[in-house]
Amino acid sequence: MKIVAFAPACSPLRGSEAGAGWLWARLVASLGETWVITRPRNREAIEAALPGLAERDRLHFVYAEVRGWPKAWRRGKGRSSIDYLLWQPVAAREARRLHEKIGFDLAWHLTFANAWLGSLAGSAGPPFVYGPVGGGVRNPWRVIAGHGLRGAGYEAMRSAGRTIGRYANPLARTAWSRARVILVQNPETRAWLPRRHRERAVVCPNPILDERFAALVAAGVAGPRAGEDAATGKDGVTSPERGAGVALYAGRLVAWKGMFLALRALQQLPGWRLFVCGKGPDGKRLRRLADRLGVADRVTFMGFVPREELLRFMREEADVMLFPSLHDEAGWVVVEAGACGLPVVCIDRGGPPVLGGRGVPVTTISETARRLAKEVASATRSSAGDRSPALAENRWTLSARVGELTGILEEAGLVESPTESVA
């Protein structure tokens, strides 16, 4: 099988969307020989990493870029979506050219996959697989007062974008119509699609745990546990003093990530400490809120923490991950925490509960915080015991995802039999 894939964000050196693109390119290459169309800025990192991959002989990269669009305007608030839309016809022309030469069996859109932005990958010619896509998770307006002015403004613009995208974006509607399969990150995105497209939508979140992650986790499994040795990370992450418990948050500090709920939950967890890994524009507001709530002495804002150190903290220090994001489409950190044996308490919407988090329904701000606090204590008590990760049995490993995806394509009639899985 030969596949052409759109992955504008794709890099082995970056996390988030670009890191997902890299792992999904590898995943698709495990199904068949794959040509990935991406941006030239990813080239150096890709060419350095490609020779070391098991899939290297079945993975080819083609670089396409928008001409006349200044580099300085390709990133930033609002501009990345415009840049993505301008890149689509360039990538589509390249895909059609390659299809005439090679003859693909599938076209696939992998990254920057927002259901209301759309894709032109389906215009390449072969049967089209769209996703995993997100964008359907709605922010609960009952807690909008906790977002602050900037956060509330962002949610208003996002809500308008979702509405325009659903009803007035021809690129999105064309992508839905052409797709033989629409892979969606969560049930809310499936329900958000127009009814006539939902029967082709399959919930398939995008997290993948690769060999590098497995090696990082395995390297610390036999090491000292909390209390056995006072380990200090090179970036200043120290073993916390043990109180009633240690909660961990990892992610950007933006309003919709729900940290205002986490701080209020901490109010109701006497003796607990909260370690916040991440940076963002909401940081100052959250520090002021912690002061106002009287929990500032139990909250440590750690800023950016390297992945290796974050995983060590998950394994050895934290008792629970508190991840109250209000509309995360997936939430890879939830999968990583679970693979480290760390229970996750989250909001019952979007990707985190699909990925194994213990979801709490959203009501009022105070009631939601109370339920989060109750679930944190419950998750910790019920999770006592062995915390050793069992990656071999984890459904999110690269090899497991190959099997899952093969089954989805078989069900859609896009492949005849399972292909060889990655080792």
C-alpha positions in Angstrom: 0.0 0.0 0.0 1.2 3.5 -0.9 0.1 6.5 1.1 0.4 10.3 0.8 0.1 12.2 4.0 -0.3 15.9 4.9 1.6 16.9 8.0 2.4 20.6 8.0 3.7 20.2 11.6 6.1 17.3 11.8 9.4 17.2 13.8 11.2 14.7 16.0 12.6 17.5 18.1 9.4 19.3 19.1 6.5 18.3 21.2 2.8 19.1 20.8 1.5 19.2 17.2 4.9 18.7 15.5 5.8 15.8 17.7 2.5 14.2 17.1 3.0 14.6 13.3 6.4 12.8 13.5 5.0 9.8 15.4 1.9 9.6 13.2 4.1 9.7 10.1 5.9 6.7 11.5 2.6 5.0 12.4 1.2 5.4 8.9 4.5 4.2 7.4 4.0 1.0 9.4 0.9 0.4 7.3 2.5 1.1 3.9 5.1 3.1 2.0 4.4 6.7 2.9 5.2 10.1 1.3 4.8 12.9 3.9 4.3 16.5 2.7 5.5 18.9 5.3 7.1 22.3 5.7 10.8 23.0 4.9 11.5 24.3 8.4 11.2 20.6 9.6 13.7 19.3 7.1 17.0 19.4 9.2 15.5 17.6 12.2 13.8 15.0 10.0 16.8 14.2 8.0 18.9 13.8 11.1 16.5 11.4 12.8 15.3 9.4 9.8 18.3 7.0 9.4 17.7 5.7 12.9 14.1 4.6 12.3 12.9 1.1 11.7 10.5 2.6 9.1 13.2 4.6 7.2 12.9 2.6 4.0 9.1 3.2 3.9 9.0 6.8 4.9 9.7 9.7 2.4 9.4 13.4 3.0 8.5 16.1 0.5 8.8 19.8 1.4 6.3 22.4 0.2 6.0 26.0 1.2 3.9 29.1 0.5 5.6 31.7 -1.6 5.3 35.3 -0.9 4.1 34.8 2.7 6.7 36.4 5.1 8.2 34.1 7.6 7.5 36.5 10.4 3.8 36.2 9.7 3.6 32.4 9.8 3.4 32.1 13.5 1.5 33.8 16.3 -2.0 34.3 17.5 -4.4 33.9 14.6 -1.7 33.8 12.0 -0.9 30.1 12.2 -4.5 29.3 11.0 -4.1 31.6 8.0 -0.7 30.2 7.2 -2.2 26.7 7.4 -5.0 27.6 5.0 -2.6 29.2 2.5 -0.4 26.1 2.7 -3.2 23.7 1.8 -3.4 24.4 -2.0 0.4 24.2 -2.2 0.4 20.8 -0.6 -2.6 19.6 -2.6 -0.8 20.5 -5.9 2.3 18.5 -4.8 0.1 15.6 -3.7 -1.6 15.4 -7.1 1.7 15.6 -8.9 3.0 12.7 -6.8 -0.2 10.7 -7.3 0.2 10.9 -11.1 3.7 9.6 -10.8 3.4 7.0 -8.0 -0.3 6.1 -7.8 -1.3 6.2 -4.1 -3.8 3.9 -2.4 -4.7 6.4 0.4 -4.4 10.1 1.1 -4.3 11.1 4.8 -4.3 14.3 6.7 -2.4 14.1 10.0 -1.6 17.4 11.7 -3.1 20.8 12.3 -6.2 18.6 12.0 -9.0 20.9 13.2 -12.4 19.7 12.1 -13.6 23.2 11.4 -10.5 24.3 9.4 -10.7 21.5 6.8 -8.1 19.9 4.5 -7.4 19.6 0.7 -5.7 16.2 1.1 -8.9 14.6 -0.2 -8.4 16.3 -3.6 -5.2 14.3 -4.3 -7.2 11.5 -5.9 -7.1 8.3 -3.8 -9.5 7.4 -0.9 -9.1 9.9 1.9 -8.6 9.4 5.6 -9.1 12.6 7.7 -7.5 12.9 11.1 -7.3 12.4 14.0 -9.2 15.7 14.1 -10.4 17.8 17.0 -12.2 21.0 17.5 -15.6 19.8 18.7 -15.2 20.2 22.4 -17.2 23.2 23.7 -16.0 25.3 26.7 -18.6 25.1 29.5 -19.9 28.6 29.8 -21.0 28.0 33.4 -17.4 28.5 34.5 -16.4 31.3 32.1 -16.1 33.8 35.0 -13.0 32.0 36.1 -11.2 32.7 32.8 -10.5 36.3 33.3 -11.1 39.0 30.6 -8.5 37.7 28.2 -9.5 34.1 28.6 -13.2 34.9 28.1 -12.4 36.9 25.0 -10.5 33.9 23.5 -13.4 31.6 24.2 -15.8 34.0 22.5 -13.6 34.1 19.4 -13.1 30.3 19.4 -16.8 29.8 19.7 -17.4 32.1 16.7 -14.7 30.2 14.7 -16.3 26.8 15.5 -19.7 28.1 14.3 -18.3 29.7 11.1 -16.2 26.6 10.4 -19.2 24.2 10.8 -21.6 26.2 8.7 -19.7 28.4 6.3 -16.2 26.9 5.6 -16.2 25.1 2.3 -12.8 23.6 3.0 -14.1 21.8 6.1 -17.3 20.7 4.5 -15.4 19.3 1.5 -13.1 17.4 3.7 -15.9 15.8 5.7 -17.7 14.8 2.5 -14.6 13.3 0.8 -13.3 11.4 3.8 -13.9 7.6 3.8 -13.0 7.6 7.4 -12.9 10.6 9.8 -10.8 9.9 12.9 -11.9 12.1 15.7 -10.1 12.7 19.0 -13.1 12.4 21.3 -16.9 11.8 21.3 -17.7 15.5 21.4 -16.0 16.1 18.1 -17.9 13.2 16.5 -21.2 14.7 17.9 -20.2 18.1 16.6 -20.0 16.9 13.0 -23.1 17.2 10.8 -25.3 14.1 11.3 -24.7 12.7 7.8 -21.0 12.4 8.4 -21.0 10.8 11.9 -21.4 7.2 10.7 -17.9 7.5 9.1 -16.4 9.1 12.3 -14.4 6.8 14.6 -13.1 7.9 18.0 -9.3 7.5 17.7 -7.2 9.9 19.9 -3.8 10.7 18.6 -1.4 9.9 21.5 1.5 7.5 20.8 4.1 6.3 23.3 7.3 5.6 21.3 10.5 3.7 22.1 12.1 6.9 23.4 9.4 7.4 26.0 9.6 3.7 27.0 13.3 4.1 27.6 12.9 7.2 29.7 10.3 5.5 31.9 12.2 2.3 32.2 15.4 4.1 33.2 13.8 5.3 36.4 11.6 2.3 37.3 14.3 0.7 39.5 15.6 4.0 41.0 14.9 5.5 44.4 11.3 6.2 45.3 10.1 9.3 47.1 11.6 9.5 50.6 14.4 7.1 49.9 16.8 9.7 48.4 16.5 13.4 48.2 16.9 13.8 44.5 17.2 17.3 43.0 16.6 17.9 39.3 19.2 19.8 37.3 16.5 22.5 36.6 15.7 23.0 40.2 12.8 20.5 40.6 13.3 19.1 44.1 11.7 16.3 46.0 8.8 17.9 47.7 8.3 17.7 51.5 5.7 15.0 52.1 2.4 16.3 53.5 -1.0 14.9 52.9 -0.2 14.5 49.2 1.4 15.9 46.1 -0.6 16.9 43.1 1.0 17.7 39.7 -0.2 19.8 36.8 1.7 19.9 33.5 0.6 22.1 30.6 0.4 25.6 29.4 -0.8 28.3 31.7 -3.8 29.5 29.7 -7.3 30.1 31.1 -9.0 27.2 29.3 -6.6 24.7 31.0 -8.7 25.2 34.1 -5.9 26.0 36.7 -8.3 28.3 38.4 -10.3 25.2 39.3 -7.2 23.4 40.5 -6.3 26.2 42.9 -9.8 26.2 44.3 -9.7 22.4 44.7 -6.4 22.8 46.6 -8.3 25.0 49.1 -10.3 21.9 50.1 -7.3 19.6 50.4 -5.6 20.5 53.6 -1.9 19.7 53.7 -1.7 19.0 50.0 0.9 20.7 47.7 0.5 21.5 44.0 3.4 21.6 41.6 2.7 23.4 38.4 4.9 22.6 35.4 4.5 25.0 32.5 4.5 28.6 31.4 1.9 30.8 29.7 0.2 34.2 29.7 -2.1 33.3 32.6 0.8 32.8 35.0 0.6 36.1 36.8 -3.2 36.0 37.2 -2.9 32.5 38.7 -0.3 33.6 41.2 -2.6 36.4 42.3 -5.4 33.9 42.6 -3.4 31.6 44.7 -2.6 34.5 47.1 -6.2 35.5 47.3 -7.3 31.9 48.0 -4.7 31.5 50.7 -2.9 28.6 49.1 0.2 30.3 47.7 2.4 28.7 50.3 1.3 25.3 49.0 1.7 26.0 45.2 5.0 25.8 43.4 5.1 27.3 39.9 8.1 25.5 38.4 8.0 27.0 34.9 9.3 24.9 32.0 10.5 21.4 33.1 12.4 19.1 30.7 10.5 16.0 29.7 13.0 13.7 31.5 12.6 15.5 34.7 8.8 15.7 34.4 8.6 11.9 34.0 10.9 11.4 37.0 8.5 13.6 39.0 5.5 11.6 37.8 7.2 8.3 38.8 8.8 9.2 42.1 7.1 12.3 43.6 3.5 12.9 42.6 0.5 11.1 44.1 -2.0 12.3 41.5 -2.1 14.4 38.3 -4.7 17.2 38.5 -5.5 18.2 34.9 -8.7 20.3 34.8 -8.5 21.3 31.2 -11.9 22.4 29.9 -11.6 21.6 26.2 -8.4 19.6 25.5 -9.0 17.5 22.4 -6.6 14.8 23.5 -4.0 15.6 26.3 -0.9 13.5 25.7 0.3 14.2 29.3 -2.7 12.1 30.5 -1.4 9.1 28.7 2.2 9.7 29.8 1.1 10.0 33.4 -0.9 6.8 33.2 2.1 5.0 31.7 4.1 6.1 34.7 1.4 4.7 37.0 0.1 8.1 38.1 -3.7 8.5 38.5 -5.2 11.5 36.6 -8.1 13.6 37.8 -9.7 15.7 35.0 -12.8 17.4 33.7 -15.3 15.0 32.1 -15.1 16.5 28.6 -12.8 16.2 25.6 -9.9 13.8 25.4 -8.6 13.3 29.0 -11.4 11.0 30.2 -11.1 9.0 26.9 -7.4 8.6 27.6 -7.9 7.2 31.1 -8.5 10.2 33.3 -11.1 10.2 36.1 -13.6 12.7 34.8 -15.5 15.2 37.0 -18.7 16.9 35.5 -18.7 20.7 35.2 -21.4 22.6 37.2 -20.6 25.8 39.0 -17.0 26.9 39.7 -17.2 26.1 43.5 -19.0 22.8 43.0 -16.7 21.6 40.3 -13.7 22.5 42.5 -15.2 20.5 45.4 -15.7 17.5 43.2 -12.2 17.7 41.8 -10.8 17.8 45.4 -12.9 14.8 46.4 -11.7 12.8 43.3 -8.1 13.7 44.0 -8.3 12.2 47.5 -10.2 9.2 46.2 -7.8 8.5 43.3 -4.9 8.6 45.7 -6.4 6.2 48.2 -7.5 3.7 45.5 -4.2 3.9 43.7 -1.9 2.8 46.5 0.5 0.0 45.7 2.7 -0.8 42.7 3.3 2.1 40.4 5.5 0.3 37.9 4.5 1.1 34.4 3.5 -1.8 32.1 4.2 -0.3 28.7 4.1 -3.7 26.9 0.4 -3.9 27.7 -0.3 -0.2 27.0 -2.8 0.5 24.2 -0.9 3.7 23.3 2.4 2.2 22.3 3.4 2.5 18.6 2.9 -1.2 17.9 -0.5 -1.3 19.6 -1.7 1.8 17.6 -0.7 0.1 14.3 -3.0 -2.8 15.2 -5.8 -0.5 16.2 -5.5 1.6 13.0 -5.4 -1.5 10.8 -8.7 -2.6 12.3 -10.3 0.7 11.5 -9.1 0.7 7.9 -10.3 -2.9 7.5 -13.7 -2.0 8.8 -13.9 0.8 6.3 -12.8 -1.4 3.4 -9.6 0.5 2.8 -7.2 -2.5 3.4 -7.8 -6.2 2.8 -5.6 -7.7 5.5 -3.4 -6.7 8.4 0.1 -5.5 7.5 3.3 -6.2 9.3 3.4 -4.4 12.6 6.4 -2.5 13.9 8.7 -4.5 16.2 
